[in-house]
Amino acid sequence: MSVPPTPAAVPLGTARSAAARLLGRLERNESALRLAVTGETRRMAPWVRRLDLLATAHEAAPLLDALAQAPRVAAVLTRAERSVEVQLDDGLRVRLEVLAEEAEFGPALVRATGPTAYVGLLEARAAALGLVWRGHTLWQGSERLVLWEEAEVYERLGLERPAPELRERALPGAEVADPVVMTDIRGAAGLHVKPGGGRYGLKEMAARAQREGYGWSLLVAPADEGTTVEQAQSALAGWNEDGETSAPGRLALEVLLGAASPDAGGAPLLLASAVSHDATATAELTRAARDPRYDAFWLRAPPAPPGLPERGPDLRPLLQALAATGAALAVSPPPHHPRPEPELLEAALALGVPLLLLADARDLVGVDDLVLSVGLARRAGARREQVLNTLDLAGFDAWLARRRARAGGGA
């Protein structure tokens, strides 16, 4: 089998799906003891350059063989006594390391999760406490410390254990207070209704969100070619008043118009909650932010995975316009949303721009992808009160009213 070219990176969702599939295979191996995802995937990086797995086992070789012989493995790139790196048929590289001892797992998980700069700060903290970090173990003088869990490592260093996605830019001991977590999420957004890009109808998608415990939903619903904003909003009101399609309270809907926006370079408009624009058209976006019909902006731009120097246009004028008018920045993971870099989200949060997290669900299972957007928000340091999805229905309606009043020149 020929080996495809290795991409600079793959979307987070692709890496997580591969991790789930491969861990399921490895855990069925009789030699396996403990298994974990580490590296960029565990840190919820929007683009993943390599999927890293960590394990303990009765014997290393059978577990390494299980990965090397897994379906969709196109090539074995390197093999050592306790590690193997393979390339899947879609180009994603996967590395598995099997530890020599179970007692190494805690320190090894910290180091393998990374990133390198953060681990370096932890090593400096250890040195200040008279500890030395050698490979996968911590030493105090001639005594090796046995630390079975990651939490024990942080406890020994006198630190709270931060979530992996908060380690990218965090200083040890100075992590974000009260970061948003998945259990905070009250509303599901970005659910595509057939034929608005999804496989299921309004009732099915709304029912799935309701079963998952969400109090309100934003669905991408179809509208006929040439439908006006006023007609679309009238249709929204009718859908929300239909007892057969509404979850408790009501459904808030995005309407996908067939007509393209000339200011958006041909990108379609998502009305009633979000508008999708080409991120290079900063002037047009700035003007659109003052339009009370649109409440959040989902930026289209060329993908910018790690290793590529091109980062796109300066979006600060747009973020400033969103802040001035009370609009939100809509976020979903790559490849559907190619510009969720932490720098962009951090800049929005610093200006007081709230985030609207999208699942970009095309089917019933895709509703679960909201966890990816939550991870990206956490990675940027978003707190609970900075994410619109944490509001209950009444709170979300109140935010909409404030946004539209500010955009329309009201109080």
N, C-alpha and C positions, 0 to 999 in steps of 0.2 A: 504494500500500500504506500503510495506516495505521501510525503509529508508536506502539508500546506505551509505557505509562508507564515511566520510567527507575527501576529499583529502587535502593535505597540501596547495594546491593552484591550480587554474585553469589558463589556458592561457588568456592573455589580450583580445584576440579576442572573446573568449567564454564569458567573463564577459561583454564585450561591446554589444554583440548580445543579451544577456539576459536583459541588461539594456534597450536597445531599445524596446524590446518586452514588458517589464513590464511598462515602461513609457507610451507606447502607450495605454496600458490598463488603467493605472491610470488617464491619462489626459482626458479620456472619462467619468470619474466619475464626477457627477455634483457638488460634494463637492470640487474638486481640484481647487487650485488657481495657485501655483507655484510649479514646480518640478525640481529637479536637481540631477545629479549623483555626488557623492563625493568620498572621500577616495582613495584607491589605484587605482581604475578604472579611476577616474578623473586625477590622477597623472601619468597615462600611465605606471603603474608598469608592467613589463613583465609577472609576475605571480600575481594573485589576490587571496587573502585569503578569502575576503568577499566583496560582492557587497553592497555598502552603498548608500541609496537614502534619499533625504531630501525634505520636502514638507511643504507648507502652505495650509490650507483648511478652508472652512466654518465650517465643522465639521470633527473631526479626525476619529471617528469610521467608517464611510462609506469608507474612504480611506484605513484604516487598513484592513477592511473586504475585500476590492477589491484585496489587495495583498495576504491575507491569502487564498482566494478562487480562485486565479489565476490558469490557467492550468499549469501543470508540478510541482506544489507545492506538495511535498511528505509529509511534516510535518510542523506544526507550533511549533517552538522551544520555543519562549517566547512571551508574549503579555502583554503590559502595557497600560496605559491610552492614551499615545501618541506615542507608538512605537510597532513594531512587528518584529520578526525575524523568517524567514522561511528557509526551506531547499528544494531545487529543486530536481527533480528526478535524476539529474546527480551529486548530492552532493554539488553543489554550495549553500552557505548560502547567504541570502539576508536580509538586515535590512532596514526598513523604519522608519524614525522619522518624525512626523508631529508637527511643531512648534505651540506654543500657540498664537503667534501674528505675523502678517505680517512684523512688524518692526524689528523682530529678524533675518530676513533672511540673511542680509549682514554678521554680525559677525558669525552666525551659519554656513554659507557656508565656511568661512575662517577656522573655527575650525574643521569642519567635513572633509574638504579636507586634512588637516594635511600636513606633518606628525607631530607626537607629539612633536619632538624636535624643529621643525621649529615654531610651534605654541608657544612653550615655549619662543623662542627668541622674538616673537612678543609681548608676554605678558610682557617680560622684557622691551621692547621698550615702551610699553604703560605706564608701571610704571614710567619710566624715564620722561615721559611727564605729570605725575600727573594723569594718568588714571588707572582705575581698571577694569579688565575683569572678570565679574561674569557670569558664564554660557554662555548664548547666547547674552549677552549685555555688552556694555562698559559704565562705569560710570565715571563722573568727579565730585568728591565729592558726594553730594546727588542727582545730576542730571543724569538721564539716557539719554544717547545719542541715538537718533533715526537714525539708519544707514540702509537704505533700500537695498543698493547694496554693493557687495564686494569691489568695487572700492572706495566707500565712507569710508570704514574702513581703507584702505591703505592711502587714502588722509589724514584722521585724524591722522594717525601715521607718516605722512610726508614721505611716501615711494611710489615708483612706484609699481603698481600691477603686479607681475610676473605671467607668465603662470603657471598653476598647475604643469606641469611636471618638472618645473625648481625649485620647492620648496624642493625637496628631500635632496639636499646637499647645497642649497643656504643659504647664510647669508642674512637676510633682508637688502635691500639697496645695495647689492653687487652681483646682479645677472649677468649672462652671457650677454655680449653685443652682439647685433645682432645675436640672436639664429636663426637657420634655421627654416623656417615656410613652411607650405604646399604650399603656393602660390609661393615659390621660386623654386619648383620642375619642371624641364623641361623634365626629362627622366624617363620613367617607366621601371623597371627591374624586372626579376623574373616572367615572364608571361609564363605559361606552355602551349605548343602547343600539340594538339593530334597527335600522341600517346605518346608524351613525358611527360605524367602525367596529361594532361589537357583534357577538354571536347570538345574544339573547335579547328579549324584549324588555320593556320598561318594568313590567310586573316581576319578571324573574330577577333582574338585577337589583331592584328595590328590595325584594324579599330576601335575597342573599345578604345584603347589607344589614337588614333588620335582624336576621338570624344571628349575625356576628355581633350584635349589640350596639350598632350605630344608631344614634337618635335622628340623624338627618343625612341626606345624600345629595351630592351634586352629580347629575348624570349628563353625559353628552348625548343629546337626543337629536334626531334629524329634523330638518325643516326643508320645505320645498324651495327650489330655485326662485330667487326674487322675493322671498319673504322679507318684510320690513321688520325693523326692531320692534315696533309697536305690535305688529301681528304676532311675533314670537313671544313677546311678554304676555299678550292676551292668552296665547296657548298655554303658557306656563301656569297662569292662574286657573285655567280650566283643568289641567292635569292635577294640580294641587288640591282642587276641590272634589276630585273624583275619589270617593271613599274606597273603591276597589283597588286603586293603584297607590294610595298613600300609605306610608308607614305611620306610626303614631305621631301626631303633629301633622307634618306635611313633608313633601319632597321639594327641595329646591333643585332646579334643573339648569344645566347649561344647554343652550340650543346651538347646534352646529349649522350655520347657514351655508347654503350651496354657493352663494355669491361670494367672490373673493374681494378682499379690500385692496383698492389700488395703492393705498399707503403702505400696505404690508408686503409688497412684492409678490402678490398672489397667494399669500397665506390666508386660510379661512378664519373667520371670526367666531369666537366662542362667546355667546352673549349671556347676559344675566348674571354672569360671575366672572368670566375671564375672556381676554382677547389675546389671540396668538399673533405675534408680529415677528418680522425679521429683525434680529437684534442689531443689525447694521444700520437700520433706519432710525437712528436715535432721535432726530428732529420730529419725525412723524409720531414716534412713540411718546415723546414728551407732550405733544399736543393731545394725543389720544388719552393720556393719563388724566386730562381735565374733562373728559367726557363722562358724565354721570351714568351712562348706560353700562359701562364696563367697570368691574370692581377689582379685578386682578389681572396680571399680565404674565403670560407664559412665553418665554423668549425662545425664538428660533435662531440658531446660529450653527455654523459648522462645528462638529465635535472637536473637543480639545483634550484628548487623552494625555496621560503623562508622557513626557519625552518629546512632545511637539512644541516648538517655540511659539506658534501662532496662538494667541489667546483672545483674539477678537477685538471689537471696538471698545472704547472707553464708555462704560455704561453708567458712570457716576451722574451725568445729567438726568438720565432716566430715573435712577433711584431717588435722586433729589425731587423729581417731579412726583413720584409715587408717595414720598414722604409728605410733600406739601399738600397733596390732595387726599391722603388717607387710603390710597389704594394698596393692594397686596401684591407680593411676588409669588406666583404659582411655581411649585417645584415638583418634579417627578424625576425618577432616575433615568440615566442613559439606557438605551439610545433614544427613548422617546423625548427626553429633555436633555439635550446635549450640553447644557451649560450650568450644571449645579455645583461648580467649583466652590469649595469653602470660602475662598476670597470674595466671591460675588455674594454669597449668602451672608457672610460676616459684615460686608459693607452695607447690605440692606438692613440688617438688624441694628447696626450702629446708628443708622439714620432713623430708626423707629418704624421701618417698613415691616408689617406682619407677613408671615408666610402662610400660604394656602397649600397644603400637601396633597398631591394627587397620586392615585394608584395607577392611573392609565390602564384600567382593567378592561380587557377585551372579552373576557369570559367570566364565569362565576368564580373560578379559582383565583383569577387575577386580582380580586378584591384584597387578597392577602398581601399583594405587593405594596400596599400602603406602608408596611413596615420598612421598606427600602427608603422611602421618602422621609420617614421618621428618623432613620439612621443618618441620612444626609443632613437633616436639620440639627440633630444632636452633634454631629461632627463639626458643624459651624458654631456650636455653642448656644443654640436656641433654647430659651427657657419656655416653660409652659405657657406663660401669658403672651408670648410672641407668636404663637401658632393658632391660627383661626380654627383648626379642627378640634381644638380642646374646648371650644365653646359649646354650650347646649343650644338647642334650636332658638330659644328666646335671645340668648346672647349673640348668636350669629345674625339674627334678624336686626338686632340693635346695631351691630357693627355695620351691616349693609345700609341702614338708615343714615348713620353718621357719615359713612363714606359718600353716599350720594348727595347728601346735603353740602358737604365740603366741595365736592367736584362741581356741583351746580351753583356754587356761590352762596349756599345757605350758611346758617350758623354752624 
